[in-house]
Every structure is written in C-alpha cells, then in structure tokens.
Amino acid sequence: MKRNGFTLIELLVVLSIVGGIAAILIPVFNRGPANARRASCQSNLKSIALGVAQYLQDSNDKFPPVSVARSGYWAGSLQPYIKYSQIFQCPEIPGRKTKTTDYFYNARLAAVEKQTMSAASQTVLLGDGSDDSPYNYALSELPAKWLQNEKSPARRHLDGANYAFADGHVKYLNPQKIKAGAPANDIFTFAVR
C-alpha cells in the first residue's frame, strides 16, 4: 500500500524542529538593530577621539580641559575639530538634548601632556556616560553603581558600553572591565583591568 501523506508523528517532529530553529534565530535577528546602534556609537567615539587628537596637535600635546569659560565644557573645546554636533549623541538614546553629550570625558586627563603617559592604550579617554546626569560632561571617579556591579545606564549597548582610549582606539567592553586607578604607576583613572 502506498502512502500519500505524512503521519501525525512526522508532522509534529518537523514542527518541533522548525520551532527550535526559530527559537534560536529570533533573538539573533533581534540584535541586528542594537548592533547597528552600537557600531554607530563606536563611530561617534572614534570621531571624537580624532577631534581630541587634532586638539592635542594644536595645544602642545595637552588634553582638553574639563570646562572652559569660552566653550563651556570639554566637548565645546573640540568644536573647531568636530562640526557635526550629533556626533556627541549616542544613537541608542533617541530624543536626547543637543546642548550636552551622552558621553563622559576622563577628567583626570584634563590638561595632561599625552607624552607623559606610559599606558595610553589602557587609559579610557571617553565612554558611554550616565543617562541621568543633566550635563554628563565629565567624570573624575567611577560611578558608585559600577563599583557595586549593578546594572547601570553605562551598560547601554547589549549589557556593555563603548569606550575610546587615549591612544585613539575604540572598544566595546563590559563596565566591570574598567577600574578606577591607573596602570603602571600613571596618574590617570579609568584603566582596563
């Protein structure tokens, strides 16, 4: 006798396999837009780091101050080098204010000469800032939430954050990888563990 269809068991097996594959792939596809925003944020930080590099060339190799009377805050010091103000806004946060930035600046680097640094590749220059700060322009110590390993606004990209380092490279890290203090007896804070 010749069969023309599927048995109920065969149909259920195929449906369970398709369901299992869908359960695996749907979360992967849902991360696509988040990964695109994370990459855009990294591009913003790279552009700001390049602006800092240009600032260093014009200021005898000294990092921008945290605040200055003329430009207001550290990002204002970079305005001659970065014309597009949206660079200072993280794409993960829609509808943000335009007169501040979503990124923090390592205030311990303010007016420091880059040539005196021995661990520029390990020293954080900029990063995803705290969303609950009205100014969000600079940090001089790690937020208490980071030290307690709680989920904090700095984990805005898939449970991690983007950081630009003093040597100009940008990296996505879990905030637990960043520590207060300095590597190799430098005077700088925000270093990679």
N, C-alpha and C positions, 0 to 999 in steps of 0.2 A: 504494500500500500504506500502510495506517495503522499508526503505531507506538503501542504501548500502554505502554511503559516508558521508562526512562532508559538512556542508554548508559553504559558504564563511565567514559568520559571526563567526562561531565556529572556523574556521581555523585562522582568524585574532585575535580572543581572545587568543587562545593558543600561537600564535606567539608573541603577546604583553606581555603575562605573562613570556614567556621564555626570551624575550628581557629585561624585567625589572629585572629578577633574574640575568641575565648576567651582566647588568649594575651595580648591587650591588656587585657581586662577583669578577669581574675582577680587580678592584682596590685592593681588599683584597689579591688576589693571587699575584699581582704585588709587594706587600710589603714584600713578603717572603724573597727574596734575601737581601733586605735592612735590614730587621730584623736580618738576619743571620750575616751580617757585623757588625751591632750594637752590637750583642752579642759577636762577636769575639773581637771587640774593648773593650768591658767591661772586657773580659777575659784578654786582654793585660794590661789594667789599674790595674786589680786585681793582676796580676803577678808583675807589677812594684811596687805596694803598698806593696806586700810581700817582694820585694827586699829592699824597704825603711825600713820595719820592721826589716829585718836582719841587715841593716846598723845601725839602732838605737841600736841594741844589742851590736854591736862592737864599737860604738862611744859614749859611756856614755850617751845614750838616746838623742843625738842631731841629728837633721835632717841634710841631706846633704847640703853642701854649694851650691850656685848657680854656681860658677865656681871655679876650682882649677887648678893650673899650670900643675899638672901631668896628670889628666884625661880630662881636657878641660872644661867640663860643668857638670851640675848636673847628667845627665844620665851616664856620664863616671865614677862618683863615685860609681855607682851601678853595674858596670861591673863585679866585683868579685861575685856578687849575681845573676846576670841575664846574662847567657851566650849567649842566642839567641838574636841577635840584631834586628831581625824583630819584637820583642815584642814592640819596640819603634815606630813602624809604624802602623798607623790606616789603616785597610783594606778597608775603604771607599775611600781612595785616592790611586789609582793604580799608579805605576811607581814613587813613591816618592824617594827622595835621601836617602842614607843609612848612611850618616855621621851626620845627625841631627835627630830630633824626631818630630813627629806630635803632641806631647802632651806638654802642658805647665806645669811648676812647680811653685807652690806658693812661690815666692822668699821671702816673709815675714817670712816663716818658716825656712829659712836657718840658721843653727847653733843654733836654738832654742831648748831648752830641752822639750821633749814631756811631762814630768811630770808637767811642769808649765802650761800646757793648761787645761782650765776648760771646753772647748767645742769642743773636738776633733771630735765628731760625726757631728758637724755643720761646721767645718773648711775644706775647699777644699784643698787637697794636690796636686792633678794632674787633668788635664782635657783635652778635645779636644782643641788644640791650633789653632791659626790663620794660615791659609794656606799661607798667603802672606808674612810671615816672613822668611828670608833666614836661620835663626838659630833656631828660635822657641824653645828656651831653657828655658826661664823663664819670668814670668810677675810679676810686683810688684803692678800694678794697673789694674783696669778693662779697657779693650779697649773702646775707645770712642763710637764705634758702639754699644756696649752693653748698654751703658747708654742712647743712643738715641732710643733703642728698634728697631733698623733696623735689617734686615736680614743680618747676618754676617757669615763668614766662620766657626765660632764656632758652628753653627747650622748644623752640617754635617750629622746627623742621624735623618731623618724624622722630621725636624724642631726642633730638640733638640740636646743635647750633653751629653756625658758621663763624669762623674766626680768621682774621687776617693777621699775619705775623710781621714783626719788624723788618724781616728781610724781604717782604713783599708777597710771599706765597699765602694762599687761602686754603683752609681745610675745614671740613665738616667733622665735628667731634661731639662726643657726649660731654656735657659740662663737668662731669666727675673727673675727666682727664685734665682739667685746668686746676691749678693750685695757686694759692697766694704765695708770695715769696719770690725767690729768684734762683735760677740755675747758676752754678759755677761762680758763686760769690758776686753776682751782679747786684745792682741796686734796684732792679725792676721787679714789679709784681706781675701776676698773671703769666705763669710759665706752664709748659706742658709737663705732666708727670712722667 
